[in-house]
Amino acid sequence: MYRLLKIIEAIIICLISLITMGGTSNFAYSQNKLFINEHYVYAQDYMYTENDINYVKVDLLKYLDIEYDFSEIEVFDVEIYKFGKKAVLIIDEKIVSNNAFEKDNVKNIQEELYIAVKELKTLNNNLNIQWDGTYKLVWITDENNKFTKEDIVYGNSDLFGIKNIDGVVEPVNATKFAYLTFDDGPSSKVTPTILDTLKQYNVKATFFVNGINIKGNEEVLKRIVNEGHTIGNHTYSHKASLYNSLDSFKQEINSTNELIYNITGAKCQAFRPPYGYNLKQSFKDYLTSQAMTTYYWNVDPGDSTNKNATPEGLISKVKSQISNKKGDVIIILHDMNNKVATQNAVKGIIKECWDKGYKVTNLKYDVEYNGTAKVF
């Protein structure tokens, strides 16, 4: 088999043909951001760094007006990347032949070929590589910038659809998480507005709903699920009397779960007790039997009790509270129709979380990967 592969390798290299290269591009890289034509791109999708060498995924070259040819022989797990008269040959996910780049400037990582940024000029002579010490960016650009600096600030990401908030983008490779949660919905006005904001910035959240509020808001409930958010159970009535007995507690849980499932097809895994009640052991045992995890919170800007709350005030309180946390945070907010200040604060809260290095996500992520949120 080894001999056969070597023969195939020799034949493939002989078949490598010339392809044309040229064009102009605008590309920049920083430690946690990637810009192409001055648009934000998730760096983890295209970038890799090792031993202080920055690499770009080969797929990115098409956005830099660099042409290459790719072919493969699946039966032998052979891949060939051709750059002009030179090529990189990969067999069984290992680079076995490379006459296109310096040895350390090309990597095959998880079945993806990566090329060092420093090699891009060899592929397109029109690229001009510069180091900007002020902003710590490597610029690979031409004289005809297609976009202005305002495009960076306001995130006009026509190519990739990646948004930012006033220049603050989601942190790359985040190691801590902010779980954005909304209680007491769904509502007909505020919940859809919050969903619009979350969709605009590609953020997922968790909605702890009351069964009593579902009637008339079935389409809102469906939208929550269809857009990738998590629905949590916040009991049916939200009345304190639901804690009077295990039977009444079960009824509150079951009726809400049934409504959610019948309307959306989603099975509830997350539960939040109204008023943050410290559950009796029998209540906890029942939730466990239903494969449900209880989530409280450790960041509360007080939108449930402050009738005079303002968006700026809520954002400021979240900013202050998350600054003092060591691990993940669960932020409690509310989405009834009278919580207009909350709906208008969501954008700013996401921005503050990003700025502090948090990935903002939903508790579904936590349930699937972490088991329980690391909140302390």
Disulfide bonds with the S-S distance in Angstrom:
none
